[in-house]
Amino acid sequence: MTLTREQKLRYNRHLILDGFGEQAQVKLLQSKVLLVGAGGLGSPVALYLAAAGVGTIGLVDGDMVSLTNLQRQVIHSTSSVGQLKVDSAAERIKELNPDVQVVKYPYFLTEDNAAGLIREYDFIIDGSDNFSTKYLVNDACVMEGKACSIGGILRYAGQLMTHVPGSACYRCLFPEPPAMNEVETCSMVGVLGSIAGMLGTVQATECIKYLTGTGELLTDALLTFDAISMRWNRLEFEHNPECALCGAHPTIKELVEYAFKPCSKRQKD
């Protein structure tokens, strides 16, 4: 693939970047990334991946834009309220970079569709708001041999990790989700909007690094951020040989959807 004159101008700051250059940019343009959730984390992820020139971005989200989303979900605007998030996000991505092909999946990730969706992409990013989806992303990625970034935000804090085949998975650190009565959500306790931007841009960076083979990834580690103290911490951990999913003798061999629901569906029930 040869970059056009316009692409050389658009991606100039990548092309002159030491250790990146045209070869890495071509890799981005030929890559496919699946973004699960077009909300708080998904917004900065989608914007930065589109700006960077990732060739195909898949968007999975069955929710619609509400006024309460706009405090942190910066890919959407006031005029987007009532619109499907995948439609709103796709419009903004195409405005930002016409090089990017957007594939819309206007529904939630489930145990029935997760493997088939994930199988078609090079890197998967979880930007969901519930444990059911996070475990589906993790489990499907391990089973399909895909790399992924899993993130979460709440109140003034956030955390994320990266998995590639052979490294520790989400279950190595969190074998099972918490009980439903122990789970807090942003609709219950709130979230500082800018936290989504801080964690989402890290997820986008991890994705770009993976796709281009640049630098070291956040594997076998959990990165946490606390806005109150303005501290980042990196917790190193190892692949668990006893992990029920990716260990030597796995007992989890099919996808199981936990009972947790996305915030929007919980609010409607």
N, C-alpha and C positions, 0 to 999 in steps of 0.2 A: 504494500500500500504506500502511495506517495501522497504527501500532504499538499493540498492546494495552496495557492498564494494567500487566500483569505484565511485558511487554517493556520498557516505559518504566522500570520499576524495575530490571530485570536489567541493562539497558544504560545506566543513568543516568550513569555516569562517562564514557561516550562522548558522550552527548547534551549534556552541559554542557561538553564539551571544545571550546575555541576552534578554529575551522577544521574541525571534524568534524560534530557535531550529528546531528539525526534523518535528514537526507537521506543522509549517509554510512552510517548504520546500516541504512537501508532497502536501500541498494546491497549491503551485506554479506549481508543476509538473502535477497536475490535472486540471489546469486552462486553459482557452482559451481567448486570447486577440486579438482584431482586430485593426490593425494599418492602418489608412487611410492616405496614403502618405508615400513613402519611400525615402524622400528627406532630407532636412536640419534637421528638427526636428525628422523625422522618423528614420534617421540613428542612432543617439545615443540611441533612445528609443529601437529600434530593437536589437542593440548590447547588451545593459544592461539587457533587458528582457531575451534574449537568454542566456547570461552568468549566470543570476540568476536562470535559469531552468524553465521558464514558458513553460508548456507542449506543447501548440499549439499557434502559432502566425500566424494570417491571415494578408496578405499584399494586400492592395488595391491601385493600381497605374497603370495608362495606359501610363505613360511616359517612355521614353528611357533615358539612361545616356548620358549626353553631357559633353564636356570638362569644360564648365562653372560651372557645378555642383560640381566638385571635390574640390573646395575651401572650402566647408562646408559639403558636403554629404559624410561623412567619411566611410560609409559602402561600397561605391563603389571605384573602382580603375581605373587607366588609361586603363587597359586592358578591363574594362567594358564598355567603351564608345561605343555607338551604340546598347548596349544590353538593353532589358527591365529591368527596375529598380527592378521589383519583382523577376526576374530571378537572377540578380546580387546580390540582398540582400539575397535571399534564399541560394545561394551558400555560402556566407560568414557566414550566421547563422549556416549552417550545419557543416562548418569547425570549428566554435567556439564551438558548443555544439550539438553532435549527439542525445542527449535526446529530442531535440526540433523538433516537427513536424511543417513544414511550409506549409500553404495553400495559393496558389497564385491566385490573382484575377487581371489579367492584363488589367484592364479597370478602368475608373474613377467612382466615386460614383455619382449616379443620383437619381432623385426622384422615378424612377422605381425599382432600386435595393437596395436602402439604408436600408429599413426596413427588407428585407429578409436577408441581410448580417449581420446586427447588431443583429438581433434576436438570432443568433447562438452563440454569444460570451458573456463572463462574464464581460468584461471591454472593452471600446472603447477609442482609442486615436486618436485625430485629429492632424495630422501634416501637414495639407494641406497649400496651398499658396494662397487661395482665399476664399472670403466670402460665395460664393454659397455652397461650401463643408462644411464650418464651421456651417452654419445654418442647412444644411441637417443632419449633425452628431448630433447637439443639438436636433433638432426637432424629429428625429427618435429615439434617446435615451430616450427622455421624453415619447414619445408615446409607446415605447416598454418596458419602465420601466428599462432601463439599466444605469449603471454608466459610466461616461466618463471624459476625460481630454481634454480640448480645448486650444490650444496654438497658438501663432503667433510671428513672428520676423520680424524686418525691421530696416535697418540702424544699429544703435548701441544699439537697445533696443528690449525687448520682454515682453510678458505677457502670463499668463495662469490662468486657473481656473479648478476646479473639480466639477462635478455635480453627485449627487447620488439621487435616487428617493426621493422626498420630500424636497430637498434643492433647492436653487435658480438655475435657468437655465441661459444659455447665453442670452436669450431674456429678462430675468428680468433686466439685466444691459444694454443690447443693443437690444431694441425692434425690430429694423429694421436695415438692413445694410446701410452703407452710399451710396450716389449716385455714379454711376459708374465713373463720372468725378472727384470725390473726392478721388478715390482710387489710392494709390501708391503701386508699387510692387517692389520686390527685383531686378527684371530685369530693372526697371526704375531708382531706386535710390541707389541700392546696399544694402549689408548686411555684417556685420563683421562675418566671418565664425565661430568664436568661440562662438558667441551668440547662435547658434543652439545647440552646445554641452551643454551650461549652462542651457538652458531652456528645452532641450530634456531630460537631466538626471533628472530634477525635475519631468517631466511628468512620466518617468519610475518609479521613487520613489513613486509617488502617486499611480500608478498602483499596485506596489508590496505591498504597505501598505493596499490598499483596498482588494486585494486578500487574504492577510494573516490576516487581522484584526489588524494590527499593528499601533499604534499611532493615531494621529488626521489628518484628511484629510483637504485639502484646499477647503472646501465647504463654500458657502455664502461669498466668498472673491475672489478678483482678485490680483494675485501676479505680480508685474511689476519689471523689471530690466533695469537699465540704465548703460551701460558700461562706458560712459564718466565720470560720477560722481562715478561709482562703488557703486551704491546704489540699494538695494532691498526695495520695499515698498509693504505693504499689505493693500489693500482697502477692508474694511468690508462692506458688503451690505446684505440686507435681501431679502428673497423670496417675490416677488411682487404678492399680491393677485389679482391684476388686470392684470397680465401677460396674453397676448393673447394665450399663449401656455399652461402654467402650472398653471394658476390662477383658481379662483373659477368658473369662467364662460368662458372657453376657446372658442375662435373663430377660432383658427387654428386647424383644425381637420384632415388635410391631408398634405402630403409633397409637397412642392412647391420649384422648383429649380430656384434660381435667375439667372440672365443673366451673372454673372461673370464667367470667364473661367480660368482654370489653366494657369500659366505663359507660359508653353510650347505651349499650343493651341493658346494663344493670339499672340505669336511670329510667328506662322505659318500662321495666318489669314492675 
